[in-house]
Amino acid sequence: MHFIPEELDDYVVKHTEDEPELLQQLTRETYQKILQPRMLSGHYQGRILSMISKLVNPKNILEIGTYTGYSALCLAEGMQDNGELHTIDVNEELVDFQRKYFDKSDYASQIHQHLGSALDIIPKLNKTFDLVFIDADKDNYSKYFNLIIDKLNTGGIILSDNVLWSGKILDKTFKKDDTSTPALIAYNALLKNDTRVETVLLPIRDGLTISRKI
Ligand SMILES: C[S@@+](CC[C@H](N)C(=O)[O-])C[C@H]1O[C@@H](n2cnc3c(N)ncnc32)[C@H](O)[C@@H]1O
């Protein structure tokens, strides 16, 4: 969902850095071969992730929700030369696709894939991180936050995607079987109230929150 008029949105994208060729290829192949291609971050959000990563210049990055690897490659653009990016996804059918594109990038040896539920994998990662991107199942966002906060270095950044959930976070009458909307409402409140982080919610695309560990 776009929260600004299409014409203005086109202008915004047009005046943003171009999408690297490798990511254009990845997007094309995702749309040809993989279910739910709209899950991919895409050109504009990808450039924002790249820019934030370059500003943070992280040594270690953690991504929760790899999908076909688009956002991982964007985040890797800002990583230090001796840095590592750890990315987790539960869908084993995506592993070879991700690896193919990671291997074509400049960061092949620095990107580490983890297959399984992030709830199981994060506690086993014996590392601290400077940048974390949360972009997996919405129901578990608060659990992910609680699992990573002690692994986040002071000054480290958590980026959380889809926090506006197409505007549904304003809807008090969500369906009974919709567990994601209340989970995101609770997550947004958690970020706002947790004194270990300072938080700004940006109305970019489907909502992207930046939280910085104090
Ligand atoms: C929105 S997509 C990620 C998009 C990707 N970050 C990008 O921008 O290109 C969400 C991904 O989270 C994964 N996922 C869902 N539940 C998960 C879990 N419990 N642990 C790890 N990954 C999960 C899905 O398999 C899916 O690939």
The ligand as a MOL file (V3000), in Angstrom:
LIG
                    3D

  0  0  0     0  0            999 V3000
M  V30 BEGIN CTAB
M  V30 COUNTS 27 29 0 0 0
M  V30 BEGIN ATOM
M  V30 1 C 8.2580 -10.2160 3.9010 0
M  V30 2 S 9.2420 -11.6140 3.5950 0 CHG=1
M  V30 3 C 10.8760 -10.9700 3.7690 0
M  V30 4 C 11.2370 -10.0480 2.6300 0
M  V30 5 C 12.7030 -9.6770 2.5730 0
M  V30 6 N 13.1740 -9.1530 3.8480 0
M  V30 7 C 12.9040 -8.6280 1.4930 0
M  V30 8 O 12.7060 -7.4510 1.7880 0
M  V30 9 O 13.2190 -8.9850 0.3650 0 CHG=-1
M  V30 10 C 9.0330 -12.5450 5.0680 0
M  V30 11 C 9.8750 -13.8240 5.1620 0
M  V30 12 O 9.8280 -14.2690 6.5200 0
M  V30 13 C 9.9080 -15.6700 6.5310 0
M  V30 14 N 9.4120 -16.1580 7.8250 0
M  V30 15 C 8.1320 -16.2640 8.2510 0
M  V30 16 N 8.0950 -16.7550 9.4930 0
M  V30 17 C 9.3790 -16.9420 9.8840 0
M  V30 18 C 9.9990 -17.4320 11.0610 0
M  V30 19 N 9.2770 -17.8130 12.1240 0
M  V30 20 N 11.3410 -17.4800 11.1090 0
M  V30 21 C 12.0950 -17.0880 10.0490 0
M  V30 22 N 11.5490 -16.6330 8.8960 0
M  V30 23 C 10.2230 -16.5580 8.8140 0
M  V30 24 C 9.0520 -16.0920 5.3210 0
M  V30 25 O 9.4140 -17.3820 4.9040 0
M  V30 26 C 9.3760 -14.9910 4.3090 0
M  V30 27 O 10.3630 -15.4020 3.4010 0
M  V30 END ATOM
M  V30 BEGIN BOND
M  V30 1 1 1 2
M  V30 2 1 2 3
M  V30 3 1 2 10
M  V30 4 1 3 4
M  V30 5 1 4 5
M  V30 6 1 5 6
M  V30 7 1 5 7
M  V30 8 2 7 8
M  V30 9 1 7 9
M  V30 10 1 10 11
M  V30 11 1 11 12
M  V30 12 1 11 26
M  V30 13 1 12 13
M  V30 14 1 13 14
M  V30 15 1 13 24
M  V30 16 1 14 15
M  V30 17 1 14 23
M  V30 18 2 15 16
M  V30 19 1 16 17
M  V30 20 1 17 18
M  V30 21 2 17 23
M  V30 22 1 18 19
M  V30 23 2 18 20
M  V30 24 1 20 21
M  V30 25 2 21 22
M  V30 26 1 22 23
M  V30 27 1 24 25
M  V30 28 1 24 26
M  V30 29 1 26 27
M  V30 END BOND
M  V30 END CTAB
M  END
